[in-house]
Amino acid sequence: MNRKYMASWGLALTEDKEMNKLSRLAAEGWHLEKFDTLGYTFFKGEPKEVKYSLDYRKQPDEDYFELFSASGWEHVASNKGEVHIFKGSLMARPIYSDIETSYEKYSFKENEIKRLVQPTFIIWIVFTMLLFLDWSDTITDLISVLQFIVTICLIATGLPYLGFLFKRKQFERKL
């Protein structure tokens, strides 16, 4: 077996743990090939001592990747053109080495996801309220199915939002 897939706990919620997991796996010879929302694909190779870091940037240009490369970070993979994982030597300077830029990183992502969470939450409340009205069984069943779908969407957007919110608050306290 030269490749394997491993689930992710969610980068918004456990970024540091996920990056440490990638480093441990590289030390065992499993190197990140690609990743998606739910997990990572690894290929088997020589064990290497590296560390991984993550950044968010929508559709970055070539200068973006050159800046990281000049700082000792190699681009490994991107997801949806906006989440980027880099690897560097154990001596590579952290991508975000100060509190202000870390705060900006999480503040930006929090605000971006909030635009999805707010309308989804409002729709969820509307469907919840509709369930309390006296409808025929067919309409009640339809509303229940729609509310279930909206609940899944709310969880899928709400958990990352909370992750970025808590991280931003942590850095805000340090400012």
C-alpha positions in Angstrom: 0.0 0.0 0.0 1.7 3.2 -1.2 -1.2 5.5 -0.5 -3.6 6.0 2.3 -6.4 8.3 3.2 -6.9 9.8 6.7 -9.9 11.8 8.0 -9.5 15.3 9.3 -11.1 16.7 12.5 -11.5 20.0 10.7 -8.8 22.6 10.1 -10.9 25.4 11.6 -11.3 23.5 14.9 -8.0 21.7 15.3 -5.4 23.4 13.0 -2.4 22.9 15.3 -3.2 19.3 16.0 -3.8 18.6 12.3 -0.4 20.2 11.3 1.4 18.2 14.1 -0.3 15.0 12.8 1.0 15.7 9.3 4.5 16.2 10.7 4.4 13.0 12.7 3.2 11.1 9.6 6.0 12.6 7.5 8.5 11.3 10.2 7.0 7.9 9.6 7.4 8.2 5.8 3.8 9.2 5.0 3.8 12.5 3.1 0.9 14.7 2.3 -0.2 14.5 -1.4 -3.5 16.3 -1.3 -6.4 17.2 1.0 -10.0 18.0 0.9 -12.6 19.2 3.4 -12.9 15.7 5.0 -9.3 14.5 5.0 -5.9 13.9 3.6 -4.3 11.6 1.0 -0.7 10.5 1.8 2.0 8.6 -0.2 4.7 6.4 1.2 8.3 7.7 1.0 11.4 8.2 3.0 10.8 9.4 6.5 11.5 13.2 6.9 11.5 15.6 9.8 9.4 18.5 8.6 6.7 20.8 9.9 3.6 21.8 8.2 1.7 25.1 8.2 -1.6 26.4 6.9 -2.7 29.6 5.3 -5.9 30.9 3.8 -5.9 33.0 0.6 -8.4 33.0 -2.2 -6.9 32.4 -5.6 -3.4 33.5 -4.8 -1.0 34.6 -7.5 2.5 33.3 -8.1 4.1 36.0 -5.9 2.2 34.5 -2.9 3.8 31.1 -3.3 7.2 32.7 -4.1 7.1 34.6 -0.8 6.6 31.4 1.1 9.3 29.6 -0.9 11.8 32.4 -0.1 10.9 32.0 3.6 11.7 28.3 3.5 8.2 26.9 3.0 7.3 24.5 0.1 3.7 24.5 -1.1 2.3 21.0 -0.8 -1.3 21.2 -1.6 -4.3 23.5 -1.9 -8.0 22.9 -1.4 -10.6 24.8 -3.5 -7.9 27.4 -4.3 -8.2 29.0 -0.9 -6.7 26.7 1.8 -3.0 26.0 1.4 -0.7 23.7 3.2 3.1 24.3 3.2 5.9 22.2 4.6 9.3 23.4 5.9 12.3 22.3 7.8 12.1 22.2 11.5 14.1 25.4 11.5 11.7 27.3 9.2 10.3 30.5 10.6 6.6 30.2 11.3 4.4 31.6 8.6 2.6 33.7 11.1 5.1 34.8 13.7 3.3 37.6 15.4 0.0 38.0 17.1 -1.4 40.8 14.8 -1.1 38.8 11.6 -2.5 35.7 13.2 -5.4 37.7 14.5 -6.0 39.1 11.0 -5.9 35.6 9.5 -8.6 34.2 11.8 -10.7 37.4 11.8 -10.8 37.3 8.0 -12.0 33.7 7.9 -14.5 34.2 10.7 -16.1 37.1 8.8 -16.1 35.2 5.6 -17.9 32.2 7.0 -20.3 34.4 9.1 -21.8 35.5 5.7 -22.9 31.9 5.2 -23.8 31.1 8.8 -26.2 34.0 9.4 -28.7 33.3 6.6 -28.5 29.6 7.2 -29.4 30.1 10.9 -32.3 32.4 10.0 -33.7 29.8 7.6 -33.3 27.1 10.3 -35.3 29.3 12.7 -38.0 29.8 10.2 -38.3 26.1 9.5 -38.4 25.4 13.3 -41.2 27.9 13.8 -43.1 26.5 10.8 -43.0 23.1 12.5 -45.1 24.5 15.4 -47.9 25.5 13.1 -50.8 23.2 12.4 -50.1 21.8 8.9 -51.1 18.6 7.1 -48.9 15.6 7.6 -47.5 16.0 4.1 -46.4 19.6 4.6 -45.1 18.9 8.1 -43.0 16.0 6.6 -41.7 18.3 3.9 -40.7 21.0 6.4 -39.0 18.4 8.6 -36.9 17.2 5.6 -36.0 20.8 4.6 -35.1 21.6 8.2 -32.9 18.5 8.4 -31.0 19.6 5.2 -30.6 23.2 6.6 -29.4 21.7 9.9 -26.7 19.8 8.1 -25.7 23.1 6.3 -25.8 24.9 9.6 -23.4 22.4 11.2 -21.1 22.4 8.2 -20.8 26.2 8.3 -21.3 26.8 12.0 -18.6 24.6 13.4 -15.8 26.2 11.3 -17.3 29.6 12.2 -17.0 28.8 15.9 -13.5 27.5 15.4 -12.3 30.7 13.7 -14.2 32.8 16.3 -12.5 31.1 19.2 -9.1 31.4 17.6 -9.6 35.1 16.8 -10.7 35.7 20.4 -7.6 33.9 21.7 -5.4 36.2 19.7 -7.5 39.3 20.5 -6.8 38.7 24.2 -3.1 38.7 23.5 -3.2 42.0 21.6 
